Amino acid sequence: QVQLVESGGGMVQAGGSLTLACAASGSTFGINHMAWYRQAPGLQRELVAECDEDGRVRYAGSVQDRFTISRDNAKFIVYLQMNSLKPEDTAVYSCFADQLIDKGTTTYWGQGTQVTVSS
């Protein structure tokens, strides 16, 4: 079992910055992708940014060039640096991880952290 705990959410004015962190603990062997998703009220959850264990990243088009995902593989922590925040970035941000063990993949989610961007 893997536990994901997020931190760093909060309220910020448009144009500001926030950094989210997600720490994985428990049986972390085999963790591959770590990612951030978000869900705004009334909308579907969407991928924000993803990073695999080799450092390959991908971003949603709406956050490209504003957000940066990074991870510390030794500590199993993934960060999301969010710059130039916009009101439309307001959402609950959730950490995601997948783990490959015995040819099977298990997925894990954090409980989420609220990010609110005021205009």
Backbone bond lengths (Angstrom), bond angles and torsions (degrees), N, CA, C in turn:
res aa  C-N    CA-C-N  psi(-1)  N-CA   C-N-CA  omega(-1)  CA-C   N-CA-C  phi
1 Q - - - 1.457 - - 1.518 110.03 -
2 V 1.316 115.02 143.57 1.462 122.33 178.11 1.524 108.06 -121.61
3 Q 1.300 116.19 135.41 1.458 121.26 174.46 1.530 108.04 -110.11
4 L 1.326 115.44 137.04 1.469 121.87 177.90 1.522 108.20 -117.53
5 V 1.314 116.17 127.45 1.460 121.34 179.92 1.516 108.84 -125.50
6 E 1.333 115.44 119.96 1.458 121.23 -179.93 1.518 111.19 -93.58
7 S 1.311 115.15 155.81 1.457 121.57 173.62 1.516 108.40 -152.03
8 G 1.330 115.84 161.55 1.456 120.41 172.62 1.506 115.89 104.90
9 G 1.326 118.83 -2.53 1.456 119.28 177.95 1.510 111.18 -70.16
10 G 1.313 115.60 173.30 1.454 119.77 178.97 1.502 111.56 159.87
11 M 1.320 114.38 -161.91 1.455 121.42 -177.95 1.517 108.90 -115.07
12 V 1.321 115.53 138.17 1.456 120.50 -179.57 1.515 108.69 -148.23
13 Q 1.309 116.96 154.80 1.456 120.71 176.87 1.527 110.22 -80.24
14 A 1.303 115.38 156.19 1.464 120.40 177.30 1.528 109.70 -55.11
15 G 1.326 114.10 137.74 1.460 120.21 -176.96 1.506 113.71 92.57
16 G 1.323 116.39 -11.92 1.453 120.59 -178.93 1.512 113.05 -83.42
17 S 1.330 114.57 -174.39 1.468 121.18 -176.29 1.524 110.68 -132.01
18 L 1.307 115.11 151.72 1.452 123.17 172.01 1.518 108.27 -144.28
19 T 1.317 115.33 152.27 1.462 119.97 173.54 1.517 108.72 -123.33
20 L 1.318 115.75 125.27 1.450 121.80 175.13 1.527 109.28 -99.11
21 A 1.304 115.60 148.51 1.457 121.26 175.49 1.518 109.22 -132.55
22 C 1.304 115.31 146.64 1.464 121.40 178.27 1.520 107.82 -136.97
23 A 1.313 115.10 120.21 1.453 120.65 -179.28 1.518 110.10 -106.83
24 A 1.323 115.73 128.49 1.460 121.40 176.69 1.517 108.81 -96.98
25 S 1.306 115.66 137.27 1.459 120.85 177.43 1.519 109.46 -138.81
26 G 1.315 115.36 170.34 1.458 120.75 -177.14 1.517 110.27 97.31
27 S 1.311 116.55 -139.55 1.470 121.57 -179.22 1.523 108.96 -85.90
28 T 1.331 116.74 84.06 1.468 121.54 -171.18 1.527 113.77 -87.78
29 F 1.332 117.92 -5.26 1.460 119.78 179.42 1.522 110.01 -60.35
30 G 1.325 116.65 133.49 1.461 120.47 176.57 1.518 114.41 91.58
31 I 1.342 117.98 0.29 1.470 118.90 177.02 1.520 108.95 -64.58
32 N 1.310 116.98 130.55 1.468 121.37 179.83 1.527 109.26 -111.14
33 H 1.318 117.13 -84.46 1.459 119.69 -178.21 1.521 110.89 -79.41
34 M 1.312 114.90 138.57 1.456 122.07 166.42 1.516 106.34 -126.64
35 A 1.314 115.99 138.10 1.462 118.60 -171.30 1.516 110.64 -149.78
36 W 1.320 113.88 166.93 1.459 122.22 172.32 1.525 108.04 -119.34
37 Y 1.309 114.84 131.64 1.448 122.75 172.24 1.526 107.53 -117.62
38 R 1.307 116.11 163.41 1.457 120.07 174.25 1.513 110.04 -143.53
39 Q 1.323 113.30 153.81 1.456 119.95 177.22 1.513 108.58 -139.61
40 A 1.315 114.52 119.62 1.459 121.24 176.13 1.526 108.43 -93.79
41 P 1.315 118.26 156.46 1.468 121.11 -179.60 1.524 111.60 -54.75
42 G 1.322 115.48 129.35 1.452 120.52 177.30 1.511 115.38 80.54
43 L 1.312 116.97 -1.11 1.455 120.77 -178.16 1.524 110.75 -117.86
44 Q 1.335 115.36 162.05 1.462 119.58 176.99 1.522 110.52 -77.50
45 R 1.299 114.77 154.79 1.461 119.88 175.33 1.525 108.55 -66.15
46 E 1.324 115.35 139.29 1.453 119.91 -178.32 1.524 110.46 -132.71
47 L 1.322 114.59 150.66 1.457 120.22 175.85 1.523 109.22 -72.30
48 V 1.314 116.24 131.44 1.458 121.60 176.18 1.523 110.07 -97.64
49 A 1.319 115.76 -52.63 1.460 120.38 -178.57 1.519 109.02 -159.21
50 E 1.323 115.01 149.99 1.462 120.52 -176.26 1.524 108.91 -140.41
51 C 1.324 115.29 145.33 1.456 120.60 178.30 1.520 108.36 -139.24
52 D 1.327 117.70 129.74 1.466 118.40 177.26 1.531 109.62 -94.25
53 E 1.316 115.87 178.16 1.461 119.52 -173.66 1.517 112.40 -68.26
54 D 1.330 117.28 -16.39 1.462 120.88 177.54 1.518 112.35 -93.45
55 G 1.325 116.88 2.92 1.453 120.70 176.67 1.511 115.49 89.79
56 R 1.309 116.94 4.74 1.467 119.04 177.05 1.519 108.36 -73.86
57 V 1.311 115.89 134.17 1.464 120.78 -175.87 1.516 110.28 -125.09
58 R 1.317 114.52 156.68 1.453 120.33 168.60 1.518 108.15 -149.56
59 Y 1.337 113.60 152.38 1.456 121.17 -173.45 1.529 110.61 -129.55
60 A 1.313 114.07 154.06 1.452 119.08 167.28 1.526 107.55 -68.31
61 G 1.317 115.48 145.60 1.451 119.28 -178.72 1.515 113.41 -58.20
62 S 1.327 115.72 -31.44 1.470 120.06 -175.10 1.530 112.91 -72.02
63 V 1.335 116.79 -15.48 1.470 119.37 -178.09 1.519 111.94 -117.06
64 Q 1.326 116.36 -5.70 1.464 120.34 179.25 1.521 109.60 -52.16
65 D 1.286 116.84 136.34 1.474 124.82 178.38 1.522 113.60 75.03
66 R 1.321 118.12 -3.58 1.471 120.60 175.35 1.522 111.98 -114.06
67 F 1.320 116.84 -34.56 1.459 122.10 -177.80 1.524 109.74 -109.01
68 T 1.324 115.48 148.24 1.457 120.91 176.38 1.516 109.31 -133.68
69 I 1.331 115.53 125.98 1.453 120.60 175.98 1.520 108.93 -99.96
70 S 1.311 115.93 141.06 1.458 120.66 176.29 1.518 108.10 -148.09
71 R 1.312 116.13 162.14 1.457 118.36 -179.53 1.516 110.52 -146.35
72 D 1.311 113.66 150.14 1.454 122.94 174.79 1.520 105.54 -106.47
73 N 1.314 116.52 103.13 1.468 120.14 -175.23 1.530 112.37 -68.50
74 A 1.311 116.02 -28.02 1.462 118.55 -179.66 1.524 111.11 -70.66
75 K 1.321 116.37 -33.99 1.466 120.81 -177.74 1.519 112.44 -104.90
76 F 1.323 117.42 -2.33 1.468 121.78 -178.76 1.531 110.60 54.04
77 I 1.310 114.85 51.22 1.457 121.68 175.43 1.524 108.07 -120.35
78 V 1.309 115.85 135.59 1.456 120.87 175.36 1.528 108.07 -119.00
79 Y 1.312 115.01 137.65 1.463 121.52 -178.18 1.525 109.91 -115.85
80 L 1.311 114.40 153.52 1.453 120.62 172.01 1.520 107.46 -132.34
81 Q 1.315 115.82 106.82 1.461 120.99 175.86 1.512 107.45 -88.53
82 M 1.325 115.87 121.54 1.461 121.42 -176.17 1.514 108.80 -116.59
83 N 1.317 115.71 116.22 1.459 122.26 178.84 1.517 110.29 -115.04
84 S 1.317 115.25 163.41 1.473 121.23 177.90 1.519 110.94 48.86
85 L 1.309 115.40 49.04 1.463 120.17 -176.19 1.524 111.33 -65.24
86 K 1.322 114.15 145.75 1.457 122.38 -179.55 1.529 108.99 -120.83
87 P 1.326 116.90 155.62 1.473 118.43 177.60 1.532 112.37 -54.36
88 E 1.311 117.56 -32.57 1.467 120.18 -179.71 1.531 113.07 -72.46
89 D 1.310 117.65 -5.71 1.461 121.02 172.73 1.531 111.60 -82.76
90 T 1.318 116.86 -6.46 1.455 120.73 179.11 1.528 110.45 -61.54
91 A 1.317 116.07 124.77 1.467 121.20 -176.82 1.527 109.12 -176.85
92 V 1.315 114.45 171.29 1.454 120.21 166.67 1.522 106.98 -89.36
93 Y 1.314 115.59 123.16 1.462 121.43 -178.84 1.527 108.73 -100.41
94 S 1.320 115.18 128.30 1.463 120.54 -177.06 1.515 110.19 -121.86
95 C 1.296 114.18 141.48 1.458 121.86 177.15 1.523 109.18 -87.86
96 F 1.316 115.46 144.39 1.457 122.56 -179.46 1.520 109.21 -132.88
97 A 1.310 115.93 144.67 1.458 120.45 173.09 1.518 109.39 -145.19
98 D 1.322 115.68 146.25 1.456 118.08 171.68 1.523 109.46 -123.10
99 Q 1.306 113.26 152.95 1.457 120.15 -171.55 1.521 108.74 -135.58
100 L 1.317 115.69 130.01 1.459 121.26 179.88 1.515 109.32 -104.53
101 I 1.303 115.76 114.09 1.460 121.39 178.10 1.511 107.82 -137.55
102 D 1.361 115.55 130.42 1.469 121.63 177.01 1.518 111.22 52.91
103 K 1.327 117.10 43.36 1.461 123.71 176.08 1.518 113.26 66.72
104 G 1.309 116.94 12.99 1.450 120.10 174.99 1.511 110.58 -121.02
105 T 1.320 116.47 150.95 1.462 121.00 -179.00 1.519 109.78 -112.13
106 T 1.318 115.20 131.38 1.463 121.83 175.52 1.514 108.03 -116.49
107 T 1.308 116.46 140.20 1.469 120.63 179.50 1.517 110.41 -112.36
108 Y 1.319 114.75 150.16 1.460 121.92 -178.82 1.522 109.39 -134.76
109 W 1.307 115.13 150.43 1.457 121.85 178.77 1.527 109.69 -131.31
110 G 1.315 114.70 144.89 1.447 119.91 169.56 1.514 109.40 -82.64
111 Q 1.320 115.75 175.56 1.467 118.78 -176.15 1.527 112.50 -82.96
112 G 1.316 116.81 -12.98 1.467 119.79 177.25 1.512 113.33 98.99
113 T 1.315 114.73 150.98 1.461 121.13 176.48 1.523 108.53 -137.61
114 Q 1.315 115.79 136.40 1.466 120.94 -175.56 1.518 110.72 -80.41
115 V 1.319 114.99 132.81 1.467 122.16 170.93 1.523 107.25 -120.56
116 T 1.317 116.02 123.38 1.453 121.45 -179.41 1.523 108.71 -123.59
117 V 1.320 115.47 124.60 1.461 120.84 -179.85 1.522 107.86 -114.96
118 S 1.318 116.04 118.86 1.460 120.74 -178.25 1.524 109.99 -95.20
119 S 1.316 114.71 149.07 1.473 119.51 -178.73 1.508 111.14 -88.24
